């Protein structure tokens, strides 16, 4: 919190000035007040400085009717005293004035600093008729309301400092932060008020959106969404020049990923219509931007997805909004994916603790997979030789379906590191079929016929082999097997069979 400013006790310096101030406050138009708080006890003591003012000189009070002398007390200038005196004369229907204040050196009452008289008059008889008086100026002390003093130095010829004591009734208004409108004491002295404080809020023009992940070959798909954040004041409408911050985050374990860490891509934010700059930590620069609102109080920005699907949250805040914020939920997903229907013609493999649900396809792609699986089981050309009779009468095991797509599509980071060694598998039209010699694998003897079947279904396919690892700091000389599709992925290093060999099938005949 910034420095605090104290609302000083409210009091009037002299009686007539207090009356005038009260009249002004009661008749002038004041702004609507909406925040009222109780007064607080004032400090035990208050230090005041005596100040100079013009008073009626007491020794001439005999020239005035009883009670009139009290009217002429405590004017800021001698002329102000004469103006009031002139008005009093006219109230008696005696022609006068205008009166001007002039020094009067004939007599100076002890304790006064200066003396003066109001002139001119038309005649000496008029002077006598009006009972002209002299005024003197001295320095006087006056305690704030609710304070008193026993200091005998009530008047003097020079300025002095006095200490006044709280008699138990002095009150004050609460403190406010520096820059805020201070409270003022209300009539009656029990409460303090201040004009309605301007408050600001920020609102997004939309609170949900669905876009696709980037990185696929699909055309005419939406991978970005524009948003408008508007800052509005409670009294003066939209606010230009407000600093707005937009942050993107992603909910853990969404999009088909059963793992999460700080390196998970959060998408990217940018603004082509407002000046903006990145903010936040180094690894979050793309997911945080800040800028200022335009003349319409708007900050326009765009959220663009990454290749990783998931449920994202965009949070908009502003420097004037005092904790107020607005949020939008953005689903990054390939719509229309469904779990591959269960069937007696295939079984599922490949799920892990990082991706426990890895078998999603479009309905059209799933239908093609089912036709392939049925043909592989039912057609004679895929029968295997019986070990006893040597005749091709043995039905092969059902196809083992490995990875398809995750629930919301997008990058299938098979190792759970958000990277993409696992090509495609993003849009629900690609599937892997086991072909590595293990249980349920397409046998090498059926490779040729299986490829003919794949072609009959207008798919695009290839036998995928494990690629050799590139040298790294942790493994500077990894084995180089040089597994080739033309050689059925057999190692040219040691003749071993590739345990990851599989058919990568583009069921719709196109690359994702």
Helices and strands as residue ranges (DSSP letters): E 4-7, H 15-27, E 33-38, E 40-41, E 45-49, E 51-56, G 58-63, G 69-71, H 78-90, E 100-103, E 114-119, H 124-129, E 134-140, E 147-148, E 155-156, E 161-166, E 171-177, E 184-185, E 191-195, E 200-204, E 208-211, E 224-233, E 237-238, E 243-250, E 268-270, E 276-278, G 282-287, E 288-292, E 298-304, E 310-318, E 325-332, E 338-339, E 346-348, E 360-361, H 363-378, G 380-382, E 384-385, E 392-394, E 399-401, E 430-434, G 444-446, H 447-456, E 460-464, G 485-487, E 502-506
